[in-house]
Amino acid sequence: MAGTVEFLFDVVSPTAYLAYKRLPDIAARAGATIVWTPIFLGGVMQATGNAPPGTVKAKGQYMNRDMVRCAARYDIPFVLNAHFPVNTLTLQRAAIALRDDQGEDEFRRFIDTCFNAIWAEGKNMGDMAVVGATLSDAGFDATVLAERAGDPANKEKLKTITDDEVARGVFGAPTFFVGDEMYFGQDRLDYVELALAK
């Protein structure tokens, strides 16, 4: 419906990070609400047969340069993470748990911490020791979050959400929905803003 934008993301995605940094301002200008939807990008890619851009060398090189340009244009801190791709399954499960049980503020603080750690600070957030230290430094109880991520209910919830979005036509991240209209990629945020303005 008008006035709502669904944001489907995985913190492993650098383009989802760039979109995450821009989307709140776009939503505010439109008076729109953001529906935050963590998905597991690895599951999406496997289910759809999609492949990362870096599997085509020239495309990967171009995309890396383009992301740097985009970050500079919008004054977004950004580094090409040397540990990419990192396994973010545990982080995405924890994000689901926080979103559903702790509310938007804690959820947003968590994903902000994860996105920044990976794409502004270049940390290896696939290493659980790094994850624990990073989350603890941000004021989270890393042990409790790990337990929540390991809860079978949260594992199943993330899988179900991911499967449902694939059935809806999603093939990567970031993906946005305004009503029934789907937009893919941080370079389509202008279209998202236009749709929200209608």
C-alpha positions as CSV (number, residue, x, y, z in Angstrom):
1,M,0.0,0.0,0.0
2,A,1.1,3.6,-0.4
3,G,3.0,5.0,2.4
4,T,4.9,1.8,3.2
5,V,8.1,0.4,1.7
6,E,9.2,-3.1,2.5
7,F,13.0,-3.4,2.7
8,L,14.4,-6.9,2.2
9,F,18.0,-7.2,3.2
10,D,21.0,-9.2,4.4
11,V,23.8,-7.4,6.1
12,V,26.3,-9.4,3.9
13,S,25.2,-7.3,1.0
14,P,27.2,-4.1,0.3
15,T,24.4,-2.7,-1.9
16,A,21.9,-3.4,0.9
17,Y,24.2,-1.4,3.2
18,L,24.2,1.5,0.8
19,A,20.4,1.3,0.5
20,Y,20.1,1.0,4.3
21,K,22.0,4.3,4.8
22,R,19.7,6.1,2.3
23,L,16.3,4.6,2.8
24,P,15.3,6.3,6.1
25,D,15.7,9.8,4.6
26,I,13.7,8.8,1.5
27,A,10.9,7.4,3.7
28,A,10.9,10.5,5.9
29,R,10.6,12.8,2.8
30,A,7.6,10.7,1.7
31,G,6.1,10.3,5.1
32,A,6.4,6.6,4.6
33,T,6.9,3.7,7.0
34,I,9.7,1.1,6.5
35,V,8.9,-2.5,7.0
36,W,12.2,-4.2,7.9
37,T,12.5,-7.7,6.5
38,P,15.7,-9.7,7.1
39,I,16.2,-12.5,4.7
40,F,19.1,-15.0,4.2
41,L,20.7,-14.0,0.9
42,G,22.6,-17.3,0.6
43,G,19.2,-19.1,0.7
44,V,17.8,-16.7,-1.9
45,M,20.7,-17.3,-4.3
46,Q,20.6,-21.0,-3.9
47,A,16.8,-21.2,-4.4
48,T,16.8,-19.0,-7.5
49,G,20.1,-20.1,-9.1
50,N,21.4,-16.5,-8.9
51,A,25.1,-15.9,-8.7
52,P,27.1,-13.0,-7.1
53,P,28.3,-10.3,-9.6
54,G,31.9,-11.2,-8.7
55,T,31.6,-14.6,-10.5
56,V,32.1,-12.5,-13.7
57,K,35.4,-10.8,-13.1
58,A,34.8,-7.7,-15.2
59,K,31.4,-7.2,-13.6
60,G,32.7,-7.6,-10.1
61,Q,35.5,-5.1,-10.8
62,Y,33.0,-2.6,-12.2
63,M,30.5,-3.1,-9.3
64,N,33.2,-2.5,-6.7
65,R,34.2,0.8,-8.3
66,D,30.5,1.7,-8.7
67,M,29.8,1.1,-5.0
68,V,32.7,3.3,-4.0
69,R,31.4,6.0,-6.3
70,C,27.9,5.7,-4.8
71,A,29.2,5.8,-1.2
72,A,31.2,9.0,-2.0
73,R,28.2,10.6,-3.7
74,Y,26.0,10.2,-0.6
75,D,28.8,10.6,1.9
76,I,28.5,7.1,3.3
77,P,31.5,5.5,5.0
78,F,32.4,2.5,3.0
79,V,35.2,-0.1,2.6
80,L,35.4,-3.1,0.4
81,N,35.6,-5.8,3.0
82,A,38.5,-8.1,2.5
83,H,36.6,-11.0,4.2
84,F,33.7,-10.9,1.8
85,P,31.6,-12.9,1.5
86,V,31.0,-13.6,5.2
87,N,28.4,-16.0,6.5
88,T,25.7,-13.9,8.1
89,L,23.2,-16.6,8.8
90,T,23.6,-16.2,12.6
91,L,23.3,-12.4,12.4
92,Q,20.2,-12.6,10.3
93,R,18.6,-15.0,12.7
94,A,19.5,-12.7,15.6
95,A,18.0,-9.8,13.6
96,I,14.7,-11.7,13.3
97,A,14.6,-12.4,17.0
98,L,15.3,-8.7,17.9
99,R,12.8,-7.4,15.4
100,D,10.0,-9.6,16.7
101,D,10.8,-9.6,20.4
102,Q,12.6,-6.3,21.3
103,G,11.0,-3.8,18.9
104,E,12.4,-1.6,16.2
105,D,14.8,0.5,18.2
106,E,16.9,-2.5,19.4
107,F,16.6,-4.2,16.0
108,R,17.8,-1.0,14.2
109,R,20.7,-0.6,16.6
110,F,21.7,-4.2,15.9
111,I,21.6,-4.1,12.2
112,D,23.3,-0.7,12.3
113,T,26.1,-2.3,14.3
114,C,26.4,-5.2,11.9
115,F,26.2,-3.2,8.7
116,N,28.8,-0.7,10.0
117,A,31.1,-3.4,11.2
118,I,31.2,-5.1,7.8
119,W,31.0,-2.2,5.4
120,A,32.4,0.8,7.2
121,E,35.0,-1.0,9.4
122,G,35.9,-4.0,7.3
123,K,35.4,-6.6,10.1
124,N,35.0,-10.3,9.6
125,M,31.5,-10.7,11.0
126,G,31.6,-14.4,10.0
127,D,34.0,-15.0,12.8
128,M,32.0,-15.5,16.0
129,A,34.8,-14.1,18.2
130,V,34.7,-10.9,16.2
131,V,30.9,-10.9,16.3
132,G,30.9,-11.3,20.1
133,A,33.4,-8.5,20.7
134,T,31.7,-6.2,18.2
135,L,28.2,-6.7,19.7
136,S,29.5,-6.5,23.3
137,D,31.3,-3.2,22.5
138,A,28.0,-1.9,21.1
139,G,26.2,-2.8,24.4
140,F,24.5,-6.0,23.4
141,D,24.7,-9.3,25.4
142,A,26.4,-11.3,22.7
143,T,25.8,-14.6,24.5
144,V,22.0,-14.0,24.7
145,L,21.9,-13.0,21.0
146,A,23.8,-16.2,20.1
147,E,21.3,-18.2,22.0
148,R,18.4,-16.4,20.3
149,A,20.0,-17.0,16.9
150,G,20.3,-20.7,17.7
151,D,16.6,-21.0,18.8
152,P,14.9,-23.4,16.4
153,A,11.9,-21.1,16.2
154,N,14.1,-18.2,14.9
155,K,15.9,-20.5,12.5
156,E,12.6,-21.6,11.1
157,K,11.2,-18.1,11.0
158,L,14.1,-16.8,8.9
159,K,13.9,-19.8,6.6
160,T,10.1,-19.3,6.1
161,I,10.5,-15.6,5.5
162,T,13.3,-16.2,2.9
163,D,11.3,-18.9,1.2
164,D,8.1,-16.8,1.1
165,E,10.0,-13.9,-0.5
166,V,11.5,-16.1,-3.1
167,A,8.0,-17.3,-3.9
168,R,7.1,-13.7,-4.3
169,G,9.7,-13.2,-7.0
170,V,12.7,-12.0,-4.9
171,F,16.1,-13.1,-6.3
172,G,18.6,-10.9,-4.4
173,A,19.1,-8.0,-2.0
174,P,18.4,-5.3,-1.5
175,T,14.8,-5.7,-2.7
176,F,12.0,-3.2,-2.0
177,F,8.2,-3.5,-2.4
178,V,5.9,-0.5,-2.6
179,G,2.5,-2.1,-2.7
180,D,2.8,-5.0,-5.1
181,E,5.6,-3.4,-7.2
182,M,9.1,-4.8,-6.7
183,Y,12.3,-2.9,-7.1
184,F,15.7,-4.5,-6.9
185,G,19.1,-2.8,-6.1
186,Q,20.2,0.3,-4.3
187,D,20.4,2.0,-7.7
188,R,16.5,1.8,-7.9
189,L,15.9,3.9,-4.8
190,D,14.8,6.8,-7.0
191,Y,12.0,4.6,-8.3
192,V,11.1,3.7,-4.8
193,E,10.9,7.4,-3.9
194,L,8.7,8.1,-6.9
195,A,6.4,5.2,-6.0
196,L,6.1,6.5,-2.4
197,A,5.2,10.0,-3.7
198,K,2.2,8.8,-5.7
